[in-house]
């Protein structure tokens, strides 16, 4: 930005009644706010007016002002929510004035304590910029004090509620396995965020804030007395009506000073005598509930644990879709390994060739989100069904994506015999993805008298006539395959899954769902469509009850 342009803005600000000078390409603004004679600095980025100006409190002015929220650690003022405010790029002079006015309001509210409860923002800024150590926390239920376990992983910390969960998260993240002797203890302490009015920056500050702003002071003191010679991680959950903010602090255990007995140490005195200084820890809450409340639409997760029998193309995209909906636990069953020819329409690509499909899917899910846990069974599905119905019945729902009439018949028999008690969904597609089907089975029913031909076992409601005619075979290959694209397959999976979640889950009956692909392409591709579907629009969904 040119000096002439900056001088033009200075002239405009003076015309608006501000006392302004231009120094080092910044506007120095002398102003009296609530009887405090202070200096503000206004800085324009090289992207102004597409970015909002930054307003700073002069360092000397900051010394005379009372402690207040909405001040970043570089003395700049948090003015606007960048996610909500759009700069007025057409009127840059007005944008500067509006920003200065907003900064003055923040300072006025801080002096009069009108925005007292906003200290949560101060905590967040301090810990995000001054936290020497970064941590990822995988802990639910933050509103009660409880013990935690933590370990250094590379240069960061991971935190969990149990040692076993810490190992699971560590394995999911990758790298070297953690050693038991490296695991340390911590304590979660909820604070009354409505009352907190200052940032703790020393060990004794931490002690005072716990004494004043939580009902768990006795538990904290007892915990510290038992572990006075250890490095202890204290996690704060500042609770206010609008939500909460999490920060951490590592007490470098001072041990028992002279004149005190173990279990009866004055913590203020011990840390006052210690040469070690505690460390601020920047905490990212990575627990599943937080991720999906922050990164989702707030909807309740439909299924926490899901079984997928068949980890081919449909099963792989189904697993991804379920993970995106918030499903956390998986049972994956498939005895086949991924081949090169699977890469074009499987969510696990070239890297996973020769690996078991179930292992590849589970590993991919966990790498995307370490909260996810899975059990992979690389075995014959018939054997798994016979030997592990207890595992199946642990799930909220089981999806079967094998396109095997024999296996589906086996599952239907187990459902009739009441050995499988959870809802089942059978999934498959037709050639070129002109159609896809989902049969939702909640109650025992002989489906092979209802929707399958008793003798041929063919589905009675296929979209493509004589679908077997369109199966293909590569030269020299003895196995046939069905042609369809991974792109259309994903549409089938996501549309069908959403419909099942929204329309079937709370109902008692059995249903068949038909997904229609791009039927308008059938004629030019020489594919014959059943009369029932000739007038149906592309990508339509058709639902029928079958019991």
N, C-alpha and C positions, 0 to 999 in steps of 0.2 A: 504494500500500500504506500502511495507516495506521500511525501511530507505535506504537499499542498492539500491533499484530500483530508489528512489528519487535521490540518489547520482549519479547514472548512467545518469539520465536526466540532472543533473547539469553539469556533465562532457561534455555531448553532447552540451549543450548551450554554454559553455565556448569555445568549439571547433568551434562554429559558430560565435564567436567574441563578445559574451555578457559577461558583468561583473555580475556574479551571485554568490549568497551565499544561503545556505539552512538554514532557520530559522523557527522553529516551523512547520515543514512539508510544508513550503511555500518557493517559490523561490523569493528572494529579488534581483531585477534587477536594477542596477544603470545605468542611461542612460542620454544622452543629446539630447533633441528634440527641434529643432529650438532655440538654445541658452539657453534653460531652462534645468538646471541640476536637474533632478528629480529621484524619486524612484518609481518603479512599483512592485507590488506583484502578483505572479502567483500562483493560488491555484488549485489543482487537486481534484475532488470529488472522493469518494470511487468507483464510477462507471466509472471512466476514464479507457480506452479511448472511452467508449460509450457515454460519455458526454463531451462537449467542455470545456476546462479550463476556469476559470474566472480570469480576469485581473483587479486589483485594483490600483488606484492612491494613493500613500502614503498620509496621511492626511496633513503632512507638505508641500508636493509638491503641493497638491491641493490649498494651500493658495497663492502660487506664480503664478499659471497658470491663464490665463484669463477665464472668464465664457465661457463655451462651451457646446454644446449639446452632447447627447449620453452618459451622465454620470448618472448612477442610484444613488438613495439616499444613498446607502451604499458605494459610491465611486467606484463601479465596472463600467466597460466600456461596453456599448452595442456594441458588435462587429459584430455578425452574426445574420441574420434572422433565428431563430431556425426552422422555418417552411420550409426553403429552403436548409439549409446547413446540410450535413450528415458528421459526424466525420469520419476521415480516421482511422479506428480502427486497420488497419494492420501496420500502421507506426506511433506509438504514439509520437516518438521524433519529427517527422516532424509536427504532429498536434500541439504540444506545440509551435514550432517555428512559424508556420503559424498564430497561435492565437496571439502571441506577436507582430508579424509584423502588423497584422490587428489593434491591439490596438494602436500601434505607429502611424499608418496612421490616425486613428480617432483623436488622439491628435494633430497631425500636421494640419489636416484640421480644427480643432477647433481653433488653434492658428492663422492660416491664414484666418479664417472665410470662408473657402471654403464650409463648411457644415452649414452655418449660418441658412438656412431655416429649419434645422432639429430640431429647438427648440420645435417643436410640440411633439417630443419624450420626451423631458424634462418635458413638461407640463403633459403628460400622466403618466410618472413615478412618478412625485411629487404628483399628485392628487390621483393616485391609492394607494400609500403607506402612504402618510401623511394626506389624507382626513379622518378626524375623523368620518365624517358622510357619509354614502352611500346613493345614490339616484337612483331611476329608473324614467326615463323621457319618457313620451308618447306624444311627440310633433313632428309635421311635420313642414316643411318649416322653416329652421333654419337660413336663410340668411338675415332676416330683424329683426330689434328690435321689440319686442312685450311683452305685459304683460303676466305673467304666474301665475298659482295658485298651491300651494303646501301644503302638510300636512305631519306630522309625522305619519307613520303607523308602529306600534311596535317600533323598533329602527331605522328604515330607513325612507327615504322621498320618496313620490311619487309626480310627477309633471305632470300637464296637462295644456291644453290651456283654459279650462273653468271649472267652478265649477261643472257643470253637468257631464262632462267627468271625473273629479276627483272622483266623487261618483261612476260612472260606473266601473272605474278601481279598486277602493277600494273594491267594491262588488265582482268583479271577482277574486281579490287576496284572499279575505276571511278575517276572523277575525272580530273584532268589527267594526260597522259602524262608519264612521267619523262624527264628529259634525261640524256644520257650523262655530261655533265660533273658531274652531281649524284651520280653513283654513287660510293660509297666502298668501301674494302676492310676486311676483318676476318679474324679467325683463331679457329677453334674449338679449344679446348684441353680434353681430358678430364682430370679430376682424380680422385685416389684418395679417394673420399668416406669410406672407412673411417678415414682418418687425419686428415682436416680437423677442426680443433678450435676454429676461430675465424672470425669474419666479417671479410673484408677491407673496409675502409671508406675507404682512400686508394689512390693510385696505387702507392705503395711497398708497401702491404699486398698489392696484386695481384701485384707482382713477387715478393715473398717466398713467397706461397702457391704460385705456379707453380714457384719454385725447389725447394720442399719436397715438393710433392704430385703431381707429374707427371713422366713421363719425356720430356716434350716441351719441356723448358726451353730447350734449344739452338735448337729451331725457333722458339720464341717470341722469344728474344733476336735471332736473325737477322732475323726478320720486323720486329721493332721497330727494329733498326738501319737497315733499308732505308726505313722509313716514319716516322722519328723526328720529322719536321716535319708529319705529317698527323694528323687525328683518326682513331683506330683503334678499332674495336669488337672487344673480346675476349669470346668466348662460352665460358662454363664449363659443362662437363657433369660434374656430381658423380656418379660411378658407385659404387653400393653393390649388394650382392647383391639387394636388394628392388626395384631399379630405378635411376632417375637423376633429377636435378633440374637445370634449366638456368637460368643467370643470365648477365647481361651487364654489361660495363663499357666506357665510352668513355674511352680515354686521349686527352686533349687534347695533341697532340704538342708537347713543349717545345722541339723543335729541338736543334741541337748547341750545348751550352754552351761558353764559352771554356775553352781548355785541352784540348779533345777534338777528335779527327778523326772525320769521318763514317764510320760503320761500326765505330767503336771507342769508343762512348759508354758510360760507366758509367750504367746506367739509373736506379739509386737516386739517384745524384748529380744527374742531369738533372732528375728529377721533384722532388727535394728543393729545387732552385733555382727551379723553375717557379712562376709566380704563378697558373697555371691549375690548377683542381682537376677530377679525373675525375668522371664521372657514372655512377651505378648505372642499369642498364637492366633493366626487368622484361620477361622473355621469355615469350611464349606459344608453345609448340611446336605449330604448326598443320599439320605435315606429315601427309599422308594416313595413314601407318602409325600415327602417334600418335593421330590422331582416331579411328581404328577399333579401336585397342586399348583406348582409354579409353571410347569411346562405343559399342563393339560388344560382341560376346560372346567375342572372342578367336579366332573361327574364321578360317581362312585365306581370303583373297579368291579367289573361284573364277575370275573372268575379269577381267584387267586392261584389255583392249581389246576393245570390242564394236562391231559394226556394226548399225545399225537402218535398214532400207530400208522407208520408210513411216512418216511422223511425224504421223499422225492421232491419233485417240483412243487406240488400243491402243499405238501407238509412243510416245506421250507418257507414258502411265502406266508402260510398260515401262522407259523411260529413268529415271524416278524410282525405280522398284523396284531397278534395277541400281545406281543411285547409292547407295541405302540399303544395298546389299550390299557396297559398296566399289569398284565398277568406276570406274576413273579416266579412261580414254580412250575416246572415241566417234567413230565415223564415222556421220553422219546424212544420209540421202538422201531428198529429197522436193521436187518442183517446185511444190507447191501453197502458196498463202498461206492464213493463218487467216482465217475468215469469222465473222460475228456468230453464225451458227447453230451454229458449232463450240464456242462458249464453254461450254455446259452439260456437255459431256463430253470436254473436253480439258484437260490440266494447265496449259496456257497460256491465260490468260483474256482479258478484254476489252481490256486494255492492248496485246495483241499483234495485234489485228485488222489485216489487210492486210500483216503481216510474213510472210516465209516461215516455214513451220512448223519446218523444220530449224534455222533461225537462232534462233527463239524458244525451242525446247527446249534447244539448246546454251547459250544465254545464261542461261536460268533455272538450269540445272544448275551453271554456273560461278559464278553469284551466290550460290547456296546453299553451294558449296564451291569456293574458288579453286584447289584442287589439280587439279580436273577440267579436261581439255583436250578440245577437239572440233574436227572438221573437218565443216563443213556443205556439202553439195552440193545446190544448188537446181536440179536438172536432172532430165530424164527418166530414170526408173530403168532402162529398157532400155538407154539409151545409157551410163549409168554401169556397168552390168553388162558391156557389151561392151568399154568403153574402160578400165576401172579394176579389173580382176580382181586386179591387184597390191595395190590398197588393201584389197580384200575379204580377201585371203589374209594380210594383216598382222594381222587380228583373231583373237582366240581363238575367237569364234563370231559368227554373223551371224543376226539375227532379221529376218524378212520379214513385215511387217504391213500389206499393201496390199489384201488380199481381192480380188486380181486373178488369175484362173485363168491368163490369158495370161502374166503376169509370173512366176508360180510355175512354169509350164511352161518358160519361158525359163531360170530358175534350175536346174531339174531337168536340162535339157539341158546346161548348163555344168558341172554336177556330173558327169554321165555322161561328158562329154568331158575330165574331170579338169582343167578350167580353174579351177574352184573347188575348193580342197583342204581348206577348214576346215568344221567342222560348221555346218549350216543348220537353222533352225527356222522353219517356216511357221505363222503365227498368224491366226485369224479367229474371229468369233463369229456366232451365228445370231440370228434375230429375238427381240427382247425379252430377249436374253441368256439364253434357256432352255438354250443350249449354247455352248460354246467349244471350239476344237480347237488342238492344237499337234502338228505333225509334225516329229519330231527326225530329221535326216538326217546320219548320220556317213559312210556309205559310198555310193558310186554305186549307184543302183537306179532302174529305170524305174517310178516311183511310179504312173504313169498306167495301168499294167497291173495294179496291185495295189490301190490304194485310191480311184482315181478312175474314173468311167465313161469308157470309151474314146471314146465318141461325144458324149455330152452334157457331159463334163468335170465332172459333178457328183460331189461327195464321196459315197462309198457308205455312210457311217456317220452321216449327219445325224440330229439329235435331232428337229427339227421337220419334219413332213411338208409338202411343197410350200412351202418357205420363201419362195419368190418371191411367193407370194400375200399375204404380210404386209408387203411393201415399201410405203412411203408416198410420196406426192407432194403438195407444197404447191400451192395454186392459183396458176396462172401460172408455176410453176417447171417446167422441162423435165427436171430430174434427180430420180431417186428416191433415197430414203434408207432405211436400216434402223432401226427403232425399238429402242432399248435405253438403259438408264440408265448414266451414268458411275459410279454407286455400285456396281452389279453388275459393270461392266466391270473395275473395280479389283480386285474379289475374284477374278475370272477370271485377271487378269494375275498377281497375287501368288501365288495358289495354284498356278498352272501353272508359274510361274518357279521357285518353291521345289521343286516336284516334279522339274523338269528338272535343277536343280542337284544335288539329293540322289540321284536315281535313274538318270539317263541319262549323266551326264558321264563316268563311269569305265567305261561299257560300250561295246562296239564296234558294236552293231547299230543299225538304224533302228527307230523306235517312233512310234506314234500315241497321243496323250493326249487323252482326252475329259473336259472339265469340264462337269458338269451344273449348271445354274442352279436357280432356285426352281421346279422342275417342278410342285410342288403347286398353283401358280397357273394352270396351263395351261388347265384346264377352264373356270374362271370367266372367263378371257380369251378363250375360244373358239379356242384354239390346239390343233391336233391333234399329238400326240406319237407318234413311231414306236414300234411294238410293243416293240422291243428295250429301250426305256428307260421303259416304262410303270411298272415296279415299282422303278425306281431312286430312291434317296433324294435329297432336295435337296442340292446342292453336293457330290455325289460326284465322285471322280476315277477314271477307268477307263483303264488302260494296256495296250496290246497291242503285241507285236513284229510288224514287217511285213516282215522280210527272211528 
